[in-house]
Amino acid sequence: MTDPPTFAASWIADWNAHDVEKILAHYAEDVIFHSPKVAIRSKGAKTSFTSREELRPYFSYAFQIRPHLQFTLLSICQDQQGLALIYRDETGATATELMDLNELGQVRFARVLYDR
C-alpha cells in the first residue's frame, strides 16, 4: 500500500493549493465517491459519483463557493485496504474521509463523513 503519511501530505497539499488536476490524480478513473454533499448539491438527484470525471466539476465548485478553503490534517488511520484522513477545514468543521486504494495507490472508493 502507498505510504499513508506521504499520501495524506500530498492530498492535503493539493487541496490547499486548490489544484483540481492534482487532487483528481489521487483518484482512480472509476472511483466510487460518496458524500452527503453530493445529494445536497444535486438536490437529491445523486448520492455518489462513479468516475473521476464526475468529480472534476464537484471539486472545482468547492473552490468557487469557498475560495479560502484550507484543510489541516488531524490524524491518519489505516488498514490493509486503505486509510482514513481526519481533517479540519478553515471553518473549524471536521471531516473523515475513508479511502480504499487500488494497486496504483489511487482512491478507488471514498466515503466522506462530516461533523456538521
Secondary structure per residue as TSV (DSSP state, phi and psi in degrees):
chain	resnum	aa	ss	phi	psi
A	1	M	-	360.0	150.4
A	2	T	-	-55.0	144.1
A	3	D	-	-63.2	114.0
A	4	P	H	-55.2	-46.1
A	5	P	H	-62.2	-37.0
A	6	T	H	-67.2	-46.0
A	7	F	H	-58.7	-48.7
A	8	A	H	-61.4	-44.8
A	9	A	H	-61.9	-42.0
A	10	S	H	-67.8	-44.1
A	11	W	H	-60.7	-48.0
A	12	I	H	-62.6	-45.5
A	13	A	H	-60.8	-40.9
A	14	D	H	-67.9	-39.0
A	15	W	H	-64.1	-43.6
A	16	N	H	-69.0	-23.4
A	17	A	T	-84.4	-6.9
A	18	H	T	58.3	37.2
A	19	D	-	-100.1	93.1
A	20	V	H	-59.2	-41.4
A	21	E	H	-65.2	-40.9
A	22	K	H	-68.1	-37.8
A	23	I	H	-61.0	-48.7
A	24	L	H	-61.3	-29.9
A	25	A	T	-63.8	-18.6
A	26	H	T	-77.2	-12.7
A	27	Y	E	-110.7	139.9
A	28	A	E	-66.7	155.9
A	29	E	E	-55.5	-37.9
A	30	D	E	-105.8	33.3
A	31	V	E	-57.2	145.8
A	32	I	E	-110.2	120.9
A	33	F	E	-125.5	117.6
A	34	H	E	-111.3	134.3
A	35	S	-	-158.0	140.0
A	36	P	H	-60.7	-24.0
A	37	K	H	-70.9	-22.6
A	38	V	H	-62.3	-47.2
A	39	A	H	-64.5	-40.0
A	40	I	H	-63.1	-49.8
A	41	R	H	-71.3	-25.2
A	42	S	T	-97.2	8.2
A	43	K	T	54.7	40.4
A	44	G	T	84.7	-3.6
A	45	A	S	-69.6	-28.4
A	46	K	-	-138.0	153.4
A	47	T	S	-120.1	-7.9
A	48	S	E	-157.4	168.1
A	49	F	E	-116.4	153.2
A	50	T	-	-125.9	21.8
A	51	S	S	-161.8	158.8
A	52	R	H	-62.6	-38.0
A	53	E	H	-63.5	-32.9
A	54	E	H	-69.5	-27.5
A	55	L	H	-74.4	-28.7
A	56	R	H	-53.6	-56.1
A	57	P	H	-67.8	-31.0
A	58	Y	H	-64.8	-48.4
A	59	F	H	-68.4	-40.2
A	60	S	H	-60.2	-41.7
A	61	Y	H	-61.6	-35.1
A	62	A	H	-56.6	-39.2
A	63	F	H	-76.2	-26.0
A	64	Q	H	-68.8	-43.7
A	65	I	H	-87.2	-16.3
A	66	R	-	-135.0	75.1
A	67	P	T	-65.2	-14.7
A	68	H	T	-107.1	17.3
A	69	L	-	-54.2	128.6
A	70	Q	-	-147.0	138.5
A	71	F	E	-111.8	144.2
A	72	T	E	-121.3	119.9
A	73	L	E	-69.9	128.3
A	74	L	E	-102.4	-38.6
A	75	S	E	-163.8	156.5
A	76	I	E	-125.4	130.3
A	77	C	E	-119.1	150.6
A	78	Q	E	-148.3	158.5
A	79	D	-	-144.1	-166.6
A	80	Q	S	-71.8	-20.7
A	81	Q	S	-88.6	-28.6
A	82	G	E	174.1	-144.1
A	83	L	E	-150.3	169.7
A	84	A	E	-127.9	128.1
A	85	L	E	-103.8	126.4
A	86	I	E	-109.6	121.9
A	87	Y	E	-143.5	159.7
A	88	R	E	-113.5	143.2
A	89	D	E	-97.8	-179.2
A	90	E	T	-66.4	-14.8
A	91	T	T	-92.0	-7.5
A	92	G	S	96.6	-4.0
A	93	A	-	-72.8	147.4
A	94	T	E	-110.8	141.8
A	95	A	E	-132.2	153.4
A	96	T	E	-124.1	126.0
A	97	E	E	-114.9	112.9
A	98	L	E	-86.9	128.9
A	99	M	E	-134.2	122.1
A	100	D	E	-93.1	134.2
A	101	L	E	-107.3	148.9
A	102	N	-	-88.7	-176.3
A	103	E	T	-65.8	-16.5
A	104	L	T	-91.8	-0.5
A	105	G	S	80.6	18.1
A	106	Q	-	-101.1	152.5
A	107	V	E	-71.6	121.7
A	108	R	E	-103.3	-21.5
A	109	F	E	-145.8	132.5
A	110	A	E	-137.0	142.2
A	111	R	E	-135.9	124.5
A	112	V	E	-106.5	133.0
A	113	L	E	-120.2	138.0
A	114	Y	E	-120.8	152.1
A	115	D	-	-87.1	-5.2
A	116	R	-	-129.2	360.0
